[in-house]
Amino acid sequence: MAPAEAPPLQVEWLCSPAPGAPLKRLMLTLPAGSLARDALHAAGLDDLPEGWGMAIWGRHIGPLEILHSGDRLELLRPLTVDPMEARRRRQAHQRPPRRSRHKAG
């Protein structure tokens, strides 16, 4: 009896090419045992742009990661500002906290 072939994978591919740009979303059908780089090729990219990364459901991966059906493959842009510095800048533009009218006991 011949072994049954594994069903194809259904993988969601997400990419936000620029800040504020609409999110690109594709549903890819790939052969069983496909790697992240295979999904990249199926989405029409030869290779990752310089500095970009990939993740599955927010977990960083490499191009040789094996995909499973139901995975969400995300292309990650490089950071332009350190996240802690961005938070400090946002905090600096907010109003100071209101003081309590009650005296400390």
Helices and strands as residue ranges (DSSP letters): E 9-15, E 24-30, H 36-42, E 53-56, E 59-61, E 72-76, H 83-92
